[in-house]
Amino acid sequence: MSTLAKLAEQIHAGEGIELIYSSLSQTDSAEGHTLLIEIYRGAGEPWILEIEEEIGTSTVWSDHFETDTAALAAAFEATEAEGGVHASVTDEPELLRRLS
């Protein structure tokens, strides 16, 4: 579970909201790098997509998804658009990544 998902769970627990995690949540690894893809929602709510890089940086989509399958497809599309898992994961500042 990502750091952000843990925080969301703690916040929602105080409000009596239980988060439901999709069985489609997974890791995506290539070239020695890994992304954590998490898909979760509150009961009766649309699915939320979050991708966490191995260095702990997390991206949560502002758009929500009607199905967990659609959320997973969006995760793979975004990773591919970035140039794959390796290009999506870096411990260098963004400016250095653009210069290299």
C-alpha positions in Angstrom: 0.0 0.0 0.0 1.4 3.4 -1.0 2.0 6.2 1.5 -0.8 8.2 0.1 -3.2 5.3 0.2 -2.3 4.7 3.9 -3.0 8.3 4.7 -6.3 8.3 2.8 -7.3 5.1 4.7 -6.5 6.7 8.1 -8.4 9.9 7.2 -11.4 7.9 5.9 -11.3 5.5 8.9 -11.9 8.5 11.1 -15.0 9.3 9.0 -16.1 5.7 9.0 -15.3 5.2 5.3 -13.7 1.9 4.3 -11.4 1.8 1.3 -11.8 -1.1 -1.1 -8.7 -2.2 -3.0 -9.0 -3.6 -6.5 -7.6 -7.1 -7.1 -6.1 -5.4 -10.2 -3.6 -3.3 -8.1 -0.1 -4.5 -9.0 3.5 -3.7 -9.6 4.9 -3.0 -13.1 8.6 -3.8 -13.4 11.1 -3.4 -16.2 14.8 -2.7 -16.6 15.3 -3.0 -12.8 12.7 -0.4 -11.9 9.3 -0.9 -10.4 6.0 1.1 -10.2 3.3 0.4 -7.7 -0.1 0.7 -9.3 -2.9 1.0 -6.8 -6.6 1.2 -7.6 -9.0 1.8 -4.7 -12.4 3.4 -3.9 -14.9 4.1 -1.1 -18.0 2.0 -1.1 -20.3 3.2 -3.9 -17.7 5.6 -5.2 -15.7 5.6 -8.5 -12.2 4.0 -8.7 -9.1 6.1 -7.9 -5.8 5.4 -9.6 -2.5 6.1 -7.9 1.0 5.2 -9.2 3.9 5.3 -6.8 7.5 5.3 -8.0 10.1 3.3 -6.2 11.6 6.5 -4.7 8.2 7.2 -3.0 6.8 9.9 -5.4 3.1 9.3 -5.9 0.7 10.5 -8.6 -3.1 10.3 -8.1 -5.3 10.9 -11.1 -7.8 13.7 -10.7 -10.2 11.8 -13.0 -11.9 8.8 -11.4 -12.9 5.6 -13.2 -16.2 3.7 -13.4 -14.3 0.4 -13.4 -11.0 -0.8 -12.0 -10.2 -2.2 -15.4 -10.4 1.3 -16.9 -8.1 2.6 -14.2 -5.6 -0.1 -14.9 -5.7 0.6 -18.6 -5.1 4.3 -17.9 -2.1 3.3 -15.8 -0.5 1.3 -18.6 -1.3 4.0 -21.1 0.4 6.7 -19.0 3.4 4.5 -18.4 3.7 3.8 -22.1 3.3 7.5 -22.9 6.2 8.3 -20.5 8.4 5.9 -22.4 8.0 2.8 -20.2 8.7 2.0 -16.6 12.3 3.0 -16.7 11.5 6.4 -18.1 8.8 6.9 -15.5 11.2 6.2 -12.5 14.1 8.4 -11.7 15.8 9.7 -8.6 17.2 12.7 -10.5 15.5 16.1 -10.4 13.2 16.7 -13.4 15.5 19.4 -14.8 18.5 16.9 -14.9 16.3 14.3 -16.5 15.4 16.7 -19.3 19.0 17.7 -19.8 20.3 14.1 -20.2 
